[in-house]
Each structure stands twice: as structure tokens, then as C-alpha cells.
Amino acid sequence: MPPIYLDNNATTPLDPLVREVIEECLRNIHGNASSIHAYGRRARVAIENAREEIASLLGALSHEMYFTSGGTEANNLAIQGIYLKEKNRGNHIITTRVEHPSILATMKYLEKEGALVTYLPVDNAGRITIHELQEAITDKTILISVMLANNEIGNIYPLKKISQIAHAKNILVHTDAVQAVGKIPVNIPNIGVDVLSLSAHKFYGPKGIGALYIKQGLSIEPIMHGGGQERAIRPGTENTAAITGFGKAAELIRAHLSQEMERIFNMRKKLERGILEKIPDAHIYGELDHRIPGTLNVGFTHIEGEALLLNLDLAQIAVSSGSACSSGSLDPSPVLLALGLSQQEAKSAIRMSLGRFNTEEEIDFVLEALPTIITRLKDVY
Ligand SMILES: *Cc1c(COP(=O)(O)O)cnc(C)c1O
């Protein structure tokens, strides 16, 4: 049965159909999309078809999508680009304490450049309150950036409501939707955000490619300068093969999302129920209902998450502990600390994230293996 991959929020395996498209592109399309000759035109067509596919998935227009090297770059471009454009109007930005490091580190950087940043607190289930958001707004607020879905606990945040509040006060809204796109339906006109980040490798596409949606009519400053690619918002020769793979990944999501969500939700529910039944002192972190279907963050009394991860790894079950993005560090997850967990509680948690290629049999196997490992680890204490 093993190996079993339950770390789909860190990255997903490439879908074989996506791989085929990339291989075909690498074999047959080598032109620079900016070239006017036939080679260039073929690359341009491949890129524009992918852009169209990704825009359709999100209910956006294709010229509202700008390719980047991934979610991190899209988040940097969004926040720095808006700040550079709008800083004469005001220097205040509102975000949350549970954002991805690519948001939080960008905010820290802008603080050194003169920005004033409010980090909204969350309750013990990871929720922000609209009241606190409203209280935080000042006449210097230019941007609110709140993630659509959290990578560690899976919570979904109320972007539609946030956009309504922000727009009534002439404030722009960005959302890091990297963990939402491909996992739940994301329709940009419906949530009403101005700028949105996504990344292909979180939904079975290749790593190193992502996109920023920028609403038609809105202009932001580029953070890189060069040739005029991506309408000078993100210059540099396009990664044609990765972009075609990204397009295919988006097409597969558009075709299969509703069945896939249900299947993944059912597997997670089974895993969650099984764990709570067999290990009664387990705690589930984050919102119980309002979250992306495949994410399960769970803590166990008197267990080190890191030790549990290593023992699961020996059993060929891959999960993550703490924050995957600062892996290698033994610091407790800042997201779990923001929920009010103690250092020890935060360190006891592991994240299991399910995806397209997991099966019920794998969940059954994990439900057999996990309690045995937990019991053994508790005996060591
Ligand atoms: C993975 C992730 C990112 C970073 O995306 P990359 O493409 O890996 O740079 C940003 N935000 C969230 C919520 C993520 O899960």
C-alpha cells in the first residue's frame, strides 16, 4: 500500500495529462513568444490558450491574468505593486496573522519602507471578525490582503464581505488564493476582489509558474523591469512549457472539480472521524466546516509533531508538521500560535492534506498505522 502522500498542500504531484502537454510543448514549441515568425507565433498561441483556460476557471478575462514564477512572486507583485502605486494616497495596509510567509515577509519589508501594517488577530478556530476589520480601517488604508484559504488549517475567509466593505471606502482588495484555486470553486466576479494570486503546483500543475489576476482598469507598479512581456507588469521571456501545463491543470480542474471535491471531502471526513474515534485526545485545529475539503490539521496530547512526522515517514506516509514553508525549523507554526495554542500544543500538530491521487484504501491504511505509532511515541515519554 505505501508510500502514501498526504502533503498536497505543500505541493501536488503533476497530473499525467499535464505532463504530456508539457512534454509535447518542450518537444515541439521552442520559439520565443515575442518573435514574429512562425516559431514565435506558435509559442504565443500556446501561451494565450493557456491564459484563456486559466481565466475561464476563475470567471475572469484573459487579459486580466499575468503570469509569474509562482504564488510567492504573485503575492510580492500584488502587495509591493499596489503599495508603490498607491503610497501617496496612504500607507496603511490590513492583513491577518495567519497569512502565508510570502505575504507576511513582504509586509515586513514594506514596513521598513514606510508602510503601516495591521495584522488582524484570529479566534481559536482561526476566524477573523468583520468588526475588527472595520475598526482597523483608517483614511490612510489603501489595501486589504486576506487569504482565500489557509494552507495550514484550511479555513476559508469571507472575501466577498471583505471586498464589499473595502470598496465602500475606496480600498483595494488582494487575496492569496493559492490554496483555494483547484480545491473549491473560485469565481472572481462573485468574490469581488481586485487582485488575486494563484500557483499551478498546488493543483497538479508544474512548479515555478503562477499568475496574478489584476482587475481590468486597475494599474499597479511592476517590481521587475525589462522587456514588455505580460504588458510590462512582469517582464521576462515566458516559460511556455510551464504555462501550457498550467493551462491544462486549470482545464482539468474546470472539468472535474465538483466530483473531486466530494471525493476528497469524504476521504478527509473518514480520516478525521477515524482519528477522533481511535485517538480520543486528538484535537482538530481550524474551522470544522468552513474549510477546503482536503486539509486536516490535528494535534495529539504529549506528542511531538516532528517525531510523529518522522515515524510516519518511516512507515512511508508523508505528512507535514508546523509550517511546511519554514521546514527544517523546529519553531512552532505561527498560524497555530495565532489561534492561541501553547508552544507545546502547536508543536504537537501535524497537517495531513489530501488530493486527487489519494484513495480510500490509503486512508484505511493510515487509520491502522497512526494509532500504533502514537501509542509507541507516548510510551517513550
Ligand atoms: C504554496 C503557497 C504559496 C506560495 O506559492 P509558490 O508557488 O510555492 O511560491 C503562497 N500562498 C499559499 C497560501 C500557499 O499555500
The ligand as an SDF file (V2000), in Angstrom:
LIG
                    3D

 15 15  0  0  0  0  0  0  0  0999 V2000
    2.2120   27.4450   -1.5800 C   0  0  0  0  0  0  0  0  0  0  0  0
    1.6160   28.7460   -1.1770 C   0  0  0  0  0  0  0  0  0  0  0  0
    2.1630   29.9650   -1.6330 C   0  0  0  0  0  0  0  0  0  0  0  0
    3.4420   30.0220   -2.4190 C   0  0  0  0  0  0  0  0  0  0  0  0
    3.2910   29.5890   -3.7470 O   0  0  0  0  0  0  0  0  0  0  0  0
    4.5970   29.1500   -4.5600 P   0  0  0  0  0  0  0  0  0  0  0  0
    4.0900   28.9340   -5.9510 O   0  0  0  0  0  0  0  0  0  0  0  0
    5.0910   27.8930   -3.9170 O   0  0  0  0  0  0  0  0  0  0  0  0
    5.5730   30.2660   -4.4740 O   0  0  0  0  0  0  0  0  0  0  0  0
    1.5340   31.1360   -1.2720 C   0  0  0  0  0  0  0  0  0  0  0  0
    0.4230   31.1270   -0.5180 N   0  0  0  0  0  0  0  0  0  0  0  0
   -0.1480   29.9910   -0.0700 C   0  0  0  0  0  0  0  0  0  0  0  0
   -1.3930   30.0630    0.7420 C   0  0  0  0  0  0  0  0  0  0  0  0
    0.4370   28.7640   -0.3840 C   0  0  0  0  0  0  0  0  0  0  0  0
   -0.1200   27.6450    0.0730 O   0  0  0  0  0  0  0  0  0  0  0  0
  1  2  1  0
  2  3  1  0
  2 14  2  0
  3  4  1  0
  3 10  2  0
  4  5  1  0
  5  6  1  0
  6  7  2  0
  6  8  1  0
  6  9  1  0
 10 11  1  0
 11 12  2  0
 12 13  1  0
 12 14  1  0
 14 15  1  0
M  END
$$$$
